[in-house]
Amino acid sequence: MKQTFTESEKKLIQKLHENEFFFEQVANHTADIIYVMDLDTHTFTYINKRVKEVMGTDNIMLDNIHEDDYWTRMTHLDACHGLKKGQTKEIAVRLRIKNGDWNWFHFLDRPFKFNMHGQVTHILGVARDINEFKLREEQLIAQENMLKGILDACLTYIVLYKAVRNPKGGIEDFEFILTSKSFNTFHNRFDLVGKHVFREYPSIKEKYLPQWAKVVETGQGFDSEDSYRNSVTGKLHNFHLKLEKFGDGLIVVFHDILNGRH
């Protein structure tokens, strides 16, 4: 007997086909790999066409994971069993792409199907190639480490400040962004980064805020000589100061004249 459908059932079926077609169009034209994975068997019940273009294979989870990241990914998948509806879990691992290179991928997984006990049986995931970003991040970290090494070896006191502005845009303070080891040692403070200069040293605000703000607002550097009494040793130091605008802030170099640090 030929099965017949009511008008409402026909509309529902048509809607499902339309939704399926729309999903396929989106999934197969995105730069990301989209998949549904069975967590018990680690096999795919769905994967978009992008995987073949990037990986040259359908298996992006097991055979192609870098050996140093394999158990990290397996632990991540095991933890996905306990996800609740609406929750997500993220991880970054290296995968071998079709040209043989190891690229970093960011995985975002969320529950797709649950069993009768409320445990996740399938996840819907998105894998995005973040290798270029990861390489830039590693380069930035290397540069920051190199800069820190230079600052730590330098006897000159060097500080990078960022302007702190009030709601009207005026500069009301400066934030410590970077400090040399010599500067930290001089003040016996190794916790200044992220703090505000004139909150930590309110007695110098009236003297320094106008000139520092002028350098930032005009872009014109400033050289001067000044004296400062070390609060730790009580010794009076004479400094040559050089201030230069740096972004929305300034960099200050202090040469300790008394101790011959030029």
Wavefront OBJ file of the C-alpha trace (Angstrom):
o trace
v 0.000 0.000 0.000
v 1.373 3.333 -1.006
v 2.125 5.586 1.942
v 0.423 8.967 1.893
v 1.304 12.101 3.851
v -0.864 14.881 5.137
v -0.205 18.422 3.979
v 1.415 19.304 7.318
v 3.683 16.231 7.080
v 4.640 17.155 3.520
v 5.551 20.681 4.637
v 7.620 19.290 7.512
v 9.493 16.918 5.184
v 10.108 19.728 2.730
v 11.385 21.922 5.559
v 13.752 19.179 6.709
v 15.114 18.776 3.178
v 15.585 22.530 2.895
v 17.395 22.663 6.232
v 19.594 19.730 5.259
v 20.445 21.370 1.939
v 21.205 24.687 3.666
v 23.456 22.967 6.212
v 25.340 21.096 3.493
v 25.896 24.305 1.528
v 27.243 26.111 4.591
v 29.306 23.171 5.870
v 30.941 22.452 2.525
v 31.851 26.047 1.753
v 33.428 26.965 5.063
v 37.175 27.057 5.684
v 36.662 24.927 8.810
v 36.374 21.161 9.179
v 32.953 20.288 10.618
v 32.225 16.833 11.974
v 30.013 14.683 14.173
v 31.944 12.050 16.111
v 30.858 8.933 18.001
v 32.779 9.253 21.278
v 32.791 5.497 21.968
v 34.279 4.432 18.643
v 36.029 7.699 17.669
v 34.473 7.383 14.212
v 32.652 10.024 12.241
v 28.962 9.896 11.507
v 29.351 13.100 9.508
v 32.262 15.125 8.169
v 32.216 17.912 5.589
v 34.185 17.985 2.348
v 36.751 20.446 3.704
v 38.613 17.629 5.464
v 39.760 16.114 2.168
v 41.043 19.478 0.921
v 43.071 20.110 4.067
v 44.083 16.675 5.283
v 43.885 14.505 2.195
v 42.075 11.946 4.370
v 38.845 11.486 6.313
v 40.597 10.639 9.591
v 41.727 13.814 11.347
v 41.518 12.523 14.899
v 43.798 9.552 15.307
v 46.301 8.730 12.583
v 47.129 12.349 11.833
v 47.638 13.722 15.357
v 51.160 14.629 16.444
v 52.479 12.055 18.896
v 53.088 14.749 21.529
v 49.416 15.797 21.344
v 47.760 12.371 20.967
v 46.898 11.692 24.608
v 45.946 15.315 25.144
v 43.301 14.921 22.442
v 42.173 11.538 23.778
v 41.788 12.979 27.292
v 39.830 15.868 25.790
v 37.452 13.501 23.971
v 36.936 11.422 27.094
v 36.032 14.582 29.039
v 33.419 15.427 26.384
v 31.258 12.567 27.744
v 30.466 14.779 30.734
v 29.478 17.926 28.856
v 26.033 19.376 29.489
v 23.695 20.821 26.886
v 25.045 24.163 25.688
v 28.550 23.577 27.038
v 31.649 23.500 24.840
v 35.180 22.219 25.207
v 38.218 23.548 23.348
v 41.703 22.296 22.616
v 44.604 23.005 20.241
v 46.649 20.149 18.746
v 48.934 19.576 15.790
v 47.703 17.609 12.781
v 49.603 16.414 9.735
v 48.071 18.072 6.665
v 48.208 16.623 3.170
v 51.562 18.233 2.235
v 53.205 16.541 5.239
v 53.506 19.609 7.466
v 52.350 19.718 11.075
v 49.791 22.501 11.492
v 48.106 23.689 14.675
v 44.301 23.264 14.755
v 41.822 24.642 17.244
v 38.986 22.219 18.096
v 35.652 23.353 19.509
v 33.378 20.471 20.540
v 29.815 20.529 21.871
v 27.253 17.808 22.722
v 25.237 16.473 19.792
v 23.565 13.303 21.137
v 22.994 11.963 24.651
v 22.234 8.482 25.957
v 19.453 7.656 28.435
v 21.796 8.418 31.348
v 22.469 11.942 30.124
v 26.016 11.246 28.933
v 27.208 12.583 25.620
v 27.529 9.898 22.962
v 28.242 12.130 19.950
v 29.851 15.538 19.624
v 29.515 18.203 16.974
v 32.909 19.730 16.363
v 34.660 22.413 14.379
v 38.392 22.229 13.603
v 40.077 25.430 12.434
v 43.623 25.789 11.117
v 45.342 28.319 13.428
v 48.900 27.574 12.379
v 49.649 31.086 11.107
v 48.309 32.616 14.323
v 50.252 30.098 16.432
v 53.493 30.870 14.612
v 52.983 34.615 15.104
v 52.224 33.978 18.779
v 55.424 31.951 19.186
v 57.436 34.665 17.418
v 55.922 37.303 19.690
v 56.773 35.274 22.788
v 60.335 34.822 21.525
v 60.645 38.562 20.892
v 59.238 39.376 24.331
v 61.661 36.942 25.955
v 64.558 38.479 24.028
v 63.489 41.989 25.059
v 63.153 40.884 28.670
v 66.635 39.388 28.515
v 68.046 42.647 27.183
v 66.247 44.671 29.845
v 67.396 42.342 32.607
v 71.016 42.676 31.470
v 70.864 46.448 31.100
v 72.131 48.644 33.942
v 70.159 51.626 32.624
v 66.694 52.000 34.124
v 64.071 51.586 31.396
v 60.297 51.792 31.834
v 57.396 51.614 29.387
v 54.214 53.384 30.480
v 50.688 53.434 29.041
v 48.507 56.501 29.503
v 45.501 56.101 31.782
v 42.726 58.420 30.623
v 39.614 59.750 32.348
v 36.142 59.647 30.691
v 36.848 62.974 28.967
v 40.067 61.654 27.411
v 42.495 63.499 29.624
v 45.527 61.692 31.021
v 45.217 61.207 34.767
v 47.824 58.531 35.398
v 50.216 56.089 33.744
v 50.283 52.292 33.942
v 53.508 50.302 34.203
v 53.689 48.086 31.094
v 57.321 46.979 31.153
v 60.148 47.606 33.626
v 63.814 46.704 33.505
v 65.349 44.568 36.230
v 67.598 47.450 37.286
v 64.561 49.718 37.772
v 62.831 47.056 39.869
v 65.938 46.525 41.962
v 66.394 50.262 42.520
v 62.854 50.560 43.917
v 62.892 47.073 45.477
v 59.584 46.482 43.677
v 59.039 43.551 41.364
v 55.251 43.809 41.146
v 54.774 47.128 39.356
v 53.599 45.913 35.933
v 49.863 46.550 35.657
v 49.830 49.089 38.475
v 49.345 52.860 38.182
v 52.381 55.063 38.716
v 50.806 57.842 40.763
v 48.797 55.461 42.916
v 52.030 53.745 43.876
v 54.025 56.981 44.111
v 51.504 59.795 44.763
v 54.185 62.261 45.906
v 55.616 62.582 42.366
v 52.317 63.147 40.541
v 52.326 66.930 40.652
v 55.902 67.045 39.430
v 55.786 64.516 36.592
v 52.208 64.141 35.316
v 52.036 67.431 33.306
v 55.330 66.820 31.489
v 54.684 63.143 30.798
v 51.197 63.912 29.482
v 52.629 66.622 27.233
v 55.042 64.156 25.644
v 52.192 61.750 24.883
v 49.820 64.398 23.539
v 52.361 66.320 21.416
v 54.762 63.546 20.452
v 57.701 65.771 21.362
v 60.428 64.024 23.354
v 61.877 65.511 26.506
v 65.317 65.459 28.131
v 66.107 66.652 31.640
v 68.176 66.060 34.738
v 66.526 65.349 38.048
v 67.250 63.998 41.499
v 65.414 61.258 43.320
v 65.943 59.895 46.810
v 65.847 56.121 46.965
v 63.191 55.178 49.495
v 65.022 51.928 50.274
v 68.577 53.183 50.831
v 67.850 56.860 51.508
v 70.588 57.802 49.022
v 70.034 60.774 46.702
v 70.533 59.909 43.031
v 70.955 62.290 40.122
v 69.384 61.141 36.885
v 69.406 62.114 33.268
v 65.921 61.359 31.914
v 64.932 60.863 28.310
v 61.219 60.595 27.490
v 59.783 59.545 24.126
v 56.197 58.922 23.018
v 55.391 55.242 22.492
v 51.859 54.527 21.259
v 49.415 56.011 23.748
v 52.127 56.130 26.349
v 55.829 56.749 26.674
v 59.149 55.104 27.239
v 61.454 56.595 29.859
v 65.180 55.934 30.123
v 66.920 56.894 33.369
v 70.721 57.262 33.458
v 72.052 57.250 37.003
v 74.653 60.023 36.936
v 75.745 59.518 40.552
v 76.664 55.901 39.997
v 78.127 56.508 36.556
v 75.381 54.652 34.665
v 75.327 56.424 31.297
l 1 2 3 4 5 6 7 8 9 10 11 12 13 14 15 16 17 18 19 20 21 22 23 24 25 26 27 28 29 30 31 32 33 34 35 36 37 38 39 40 41 42 43 44 45 46 47 48 49 50 51 52 53 54 55 56 57 58 59 60 61 62 63 64 65 66 67 68 69 70 71 72 73 74 75 76 77 78 79 80 81 82 83 84 85 86 87 88 89 90 91 92 93 94 95 96 97 98 99 100 101 102 103 104 105 106 107 108 109 110 111 112 113 114 115 116 117 118 119 120 121 122 123 124 125 126 127 128 129 130 131 132 133 134 135 136 137 138 139 140 141 142 143 144 145 146 147 148 149 150 151 152 153 154 155 156 157 158 159 160 161 162 163 164 165 166 167 168 169 170 171 172 173 174 175 176 177 178 179 180 181 182 183 184 185 186 187 188 189 190 191 192 193 194 195 196 197 198 199 200 201 202 203 204 205 206 207 208 209 210 211 212 213 214 215 216 217 218 219 220 221 222 223 224 225 226 227 228 229 230 231 232 233 234 235 236 237 238 239 240 241 242 243 244 245 246 247 248 249 250 251 252 253 254 255 256 257 258 259 260 261 262
